Amino acid sequence: MAANPTQGPVPPALDYVATLSVLVAEPIDIGPTPEGHRRIIPITGGSVAGPRLAGRVLAGGADFQTLHTPELTGLDARYAVETDDGAIISVDNAALRAGNRAALERLARGEAVDPAEVYFRCAPRLRTSSPGWDWVNRTVFVGSGERYPDRVVVHVFAVA
């Protein structure tokens, strides 16, 4: 995007791609490590629905979490999506989840928390070998997330 001399740079537009509902199992709590408190959240399946991407989340992935402070968690989710036409897309989703201590403690215990109480933003990277889906290899994505007791909901947008 070109800069406007009177108003500065124009931010890129975002195009809605899909919402991923990622089902999760009970956390595996590693505990405190030198890098922070570590947890692994197994991914057991899910669904994908949107104007540019639809299909299902395949079981077998996981979200590798680092609880840096009681108010800040780093997330590194890795899993695969199978599109409605059979293509397999790898998803590597780096995210930050931040909020007040009480809200994040409730999330860590698996309790429901209003998504408005938590800042949850991500930068999913999608990759595939399927020629019909090559556009995902050449696109930057961003998203917002919501954590529920049994799933994570990620709204994915392509940066235009």
Order of alpha helices (4+ residues) and beta strands (2+ residues): beta-beta-beta-beta-beta-beta-beta-beta-beta-alpha-beta-beta-beta
